[in-house]
Amino acid sequence: MAIVYQGAVAPEAIQAAGLLAEHRRDIGVLAVTSADRLNAGWTAAQRARTRGNRGAIGHVERLMQQLPQHCRLVTVIDGHPATLAWLGSVQGHRTIPLGVEHFGQTGTIADLYRHFGIDTKSIVEKVNELTAGRSTNWV
């Protein structure tokens, strides 16, 4: 399993990965600095292959090619979940996208992250509910 995050949710994603790794094997974390640039490189490589350059490969393809096919991706962003959900299409990994689906709410960052399920506890719980493997008890 890999947790892929972008932006301000770094502490939550990294802490969730650490908690999950206490009871599971092979937990990876990938920080995305620009979903836009990553996607642009992927689509450019696809265009190049269509035009006959069979060796063209996008950076994201290099990053994802080492993940086993059974590996799940959990994407986490404090923006719309579709921003990172496309990453599952790169190598065909099943993806659980987490993010902010509705805008306009007010509250503390902790309250909003909890509301949208992108706080550490919610990430761990979502992984436990939707993936095979030993569950991590939240303390």
C-alpha positions as CSV (number, residue, x, y, z in Angstrom):
1,M,0.0,0.0,0.0
2,A,1.2,3.5,-0.7
3,I,-0.1,6.8,0.7
4,V,0.3,9.5,-1.9
5,Y,-0.2,13.1,-0.6
6,Q,0.1,16.6,-1.8
7,G,0.4,19.8,0.2
8,A,-0.4,20.7,3.8
9,V,-1.7,17.2,4.7
10,A,1.9,15.9,4.9
11,P,2.0,15.5,8.7
12,E,-1.3,13.5,8.7
13,A,-0.3,11.3,5.8
14,I,3.2,10.5,7.2
15,Q,1.8,9.9,10.7
16,A,-0.9,7.5,9.2
17,A,1.8,5.6,7.3
18,G,3.8,5.2,10.5
19,L,0.9,3.9,12.4
20,L,-0.1,1.5,9.7
21,A,3.5,0.3,9.4
22,E,3.4,-0.9,13.0
23,H,1.0,-3.7,11.9
24,R,1.5,-4.0,8.1
25,R,4.3,-4.6,5.8
26,D,5.3,-2.6,2.8
27,I,3.8,0.8,3.5
28,G,5.1,3.5,1.2
29,V,4.7,7.3,1.1
30,L,4.9,9.4,-2.0
31,A,4.9,13.2,-1.8
32,V,3.6,14.9,-4.9
33,T,4.8,18.5,-5.3
34,S,2.8,19.2,-8.4
35,A,0.0,17.0,-9.6
36,D,-0.3,19.3,-12.7
37,R,3.4,18.8,-13.7
38,L,3.3,15.0,-12.9
39,N,0.1,14.6,-15.1
40,A,1.6,16.8,-17.9
41,G,4.7,14.5,-18.1
42,W,2.5,11.4,-18.1
43,T,0.3,12.7,-20.9
44,A,3.3,13.9,-22.9
45,A,4.9,10.4,-22.7
46,Q,1.6,8.9,-23.8
47,R,1.5,11.2,-26.8
48,A,5.1,10.4,-27.7
49,R,4.4,6.7,-27.6
50,T,1.4,7.2,-29.8
51,R,3.7,8.9,-32.3
52,G,6.1,6.0,-32.3
53,N,8.6,6.7,-29.5
54,R,8.1,3.4,-27.7
55,G,10.8,4.4,-25.1
56,A,9.0,7.5,-23.8
57,I,8.2,7.2,-20.1
58,G,6.8,9.8,-17.8
59,H,8.4,10.5,-14.4
60,V,5.2,9.2,-12.6
61,E,5.5,5.9,-14.6
62,R,9.0,5.4,-13.3
63,L,7.8,6.1,-9.7
64,M,4.9,3.7,-10.0
65,Q,6.4,0.8,-12.0
66,Q,8.0,-0.8,-8.9
67,L,4.7,-1.1,-7.1
68,P,3.1,-4.6,-7.3
69,Q,-0.2,-4.7,-9.1
70,H,-2.1,-5.7,-5.9
71,C,-0.8,-2.6,-4.2
72,R,-3.5,0.0,-3.3
73,L,-3.0,3.7,-3.5
74,V,-4.6,6.0,-0.9
75,T,-4.4,9.6,-2.1
76,V,-4.7,12.4,0.4
77,I,-5.0,16.1,-0.4
78,D,-6.6,19.2,1.2
79,G,-8.2,19.9,-2.2
80,H,-10.6,17.9,-4.4
81,P,-9.8,14.2,-4.3
82,A,-9.9,14.0,-8.1
83,T,-6.6,16.0,-8.2
84,L,-4.7,12.8,-7.3
85,A,-7.2,10.0,-8.1
86,W,-5.8,9.7,-11.7
87,L,-2.6,8.2,-10.3
88,G,-4.3,4.8,-10.1
89,S,-4.6,4.9,-13.9
90,V,-0.8,5.1,-14.4
91,Q,-0.2,1.4,-13.7
92,G,-3.7,0.2,-13.0
93,H,-3.6,0.3,-9.2
94,R,-6.9,0.5,-7.3
95,T,-7.1,3.8,-5.6
96,I,-8.9,5.3,-2.6
97,P,-9.0,9.1,-3.1
98,L,-9.4,11.2,0.0
99,G,-9.9,15.0,-0.1
100,V,-12.3,17.9,0.2
101,E,-15.4,17.4,-1.9
102,H,-17.4,20.4,-0.8
103,F,-16.1,23.9,-0.2
104,G,-17.3,26.7,2.1
105,Q,-17.2,25.1,5.5
106,T,-15.6,26.9,8.4
107,G,-13.8,25.6,11.4
108,T,-10.4,24.9,12.7
109,I,-8.0,22.9,10.4
110,A,-8.3,19.9,12.7
111,D,-12.1,20.1,12.6
112,L,-12.2,20.4,8.8
113,Y,-9.7,17.6,8.3
114,R,-11.7,15.4,10.5
115,H,-15.0,16.4,8.8
116,F,-13.5,15.5,5.3
117,G,-11.7,12.4,6.5
118,I,-8.2,13.6,5.9
119,D,-6.9,13.7,9.4
120,T,-4.5,10.9,10.6
121,K,-7.2,8.9,12.4
122,S,-9.5,9.0,9.4
123,I,-6.8,7.9,7.0
124,V,-5.9,4.9,9.2
125,E,-9.6,4.0,9.6
126,K,-10.2,4.2,5.8
127,V,-7.2,2.0,5.1
128,N,-8.4,-0.5,7.7
129,E,-11.9,-0.6,6.3
130,L,-11.0,-0.8,2.6
131,T,-7.8,-2.8,2.3
132,A,-6.8,-6.3,3.3
133,G,-4.3,-6.6,6.1
134,R,-4.0,-6.4,9.8
135,S,-6.0,-3.5,11.2
136,T,-4.3,-0.7,13.1
137,N,-5.9,0.2,16.4
138,W,-6.2,3.9,16.8
139,V,-5.1,5.1,20.3
